[in-house]
Every structure is written in C-alpha cells, then in structure tokens.
Amino acid sequence: MSDKTSKNIMIGILVCLVIIALKPTPSFQSEFPSSLEVSDYRGEAVVQLAENRIAIVDNNTNSGMHGEVLVLEFDETSKSFKMLGRYNYISELFNE
C-alpha cells in the first residue's frame, strides 16, 4: 500500500473513533423497580413482590399506621391497584 492510502485509512479510523467517543450514552428507566430494589420516602417503603404486586410498608414512628404492610396488585383491565391484604408486623413482634 502506498503512504497516501494508509494515511486515508488512518484518518477514517480516527474519524470513526471520534464519532464513537462523542456519541451520547443511552439512559434506561425501568417501569417497575427490580424485586430487590426498595424505594424509601419519609418512612414509607415500596417493595416489589412480583411483576404486578407491591407492598407498602409504613416505618414512620409518628404515623398512625406505624408497622402496617399493605399488599397491592395492579389490575391490567381497570389500570388500578387493588388491595389484597393488610398486616401489622409491629403488633405481631410485640404481641400488642
């Protein structure tokens, strides 16, 4: 190969590398958190139990619902959450 051809190939490779370096990184946001992810907001935790099922746990000691666990399931037809059950873990732990 001649010097001119190899120089053009090197310039082409350099341009490709610059384009790759300046390309913005994609950002992904999942619709639901993973099963191990817990989001915490002022003493309330939302935990995903299954694909369409979540639990809301109230850990706020100043709340009237301290220790309550609400289990909700998302209904695809009505596009809303339905309550499956309610449990108070504080009363079970301390036999109140």
C-alpha positions in Angstrom: 0.0 0.0 0.0 1.1 3.5 -0.6 1.5 6.1 2.0 -1.4 8.1 0.8 -3.8 5.0 1.1 -2.7 4.1 4.6 -2.9 7.8 5.6 -6.6 7.9 4.4 -7.4 4.7 6.2 -5.9 6.1 9.4 -7.9 9.3 9.1 -11.1 7.3 8.5 -10.4 5.2 11.7 -9.7 8.4 13.6 -13.0 10.0 12.5 -14.9 6.8 13.5 -13.2 6.8 16.9 -14.2 10.5 17.4 -17.8 9.8 16.4 -17.9 6.8 18.9 -16.4 8.9 21.7 -18.9 11.8 21.2 -22.0 9.6 20.9 -24.3 10.2 23.9 -24.9 7.3 26.2 -28.4 5.9 26.3 -30.4 6.1 29.5 -32.8 3.4 30.5 -35.6 3.7 33.0 -37.5 0.6 34.0 -41.2 0.9 34.6 -41.0 -1.1 37.8 -38.1 -1.4 40.2 -36.4 -4.8 40.4 -37.5 -7.2 43.1 -34.5 -6.3 45.3 -34.8 -2.6 44.9 -36.5 -0.7 47.7 -37.5 3.0 47.4 -37.8 4.8 50.7 -39.7 8.0 51.2 -40.2 9.6 54.6 -40.5 6.3 56.5 -42.6 4.6 53.8 -41.0 1.8 51.7 -42.4 0.4 48.5 -41.2 -3.1 47.7 -42.0 -5.0 44.5 -43.1 -8.5 45.4 -43.9 -9.8 42.0 -44.4 -8.4 38.5 -47.8 -6.8 39.3 -47.7 -6.9 43.1 -46.2 -4.4 45.5 -46.1 -3.9 49.3 -46.1 -0.6 51.0 -44.5 -0.6 54.5 -45.0 2.3 56.9 -41.9 2.6 59.1 -42.7 6.2 60.3 -43.0 6.1 64.1 -45.1 9.3 64.1 -47.6 7.8 61.8 -50.9 6.3 62.9 -50.2 3.4 60.7 -46.7 2.5 62.0 -45.9 -1.1 61.2 -48.7 -1.5 58.6 -47.9 -3.5 55.4 -50.3 -3.0 52.6 -50.1 -5.5 49.7 -51.5 -4.2 46.4 -51.9 -5.9 43.0 -52.1 -4.0 39.7 -55.2 -4.9 37.7 -54.5 -4.6 33.9 -58.2 -4.3 32.9 -59.0 -1.4 35.2 -55.5 0.1 35.2 -55.5 0.5 39.0 -54.2 -1.2 42.2 -56.4 -3.5 44.2 -55.7 -4.1 47.9 -55.0 -7.8 48.6 -54.3 -7.6 52.3 -53.2 -5.6 55.3 -50.8 -6.8 58.0 -49.3 -5.1 61.1 -45.9 -6.5 61.8 -45.4 -4.4 65.0 -48.3 -5.9 66.8 -47.0 -9.4 65.9 -43.5 -8.7 67.1 -44.5 -7.1 70.4 -47.8 -9.1 70.9 -49.8 -5.9 71.2 
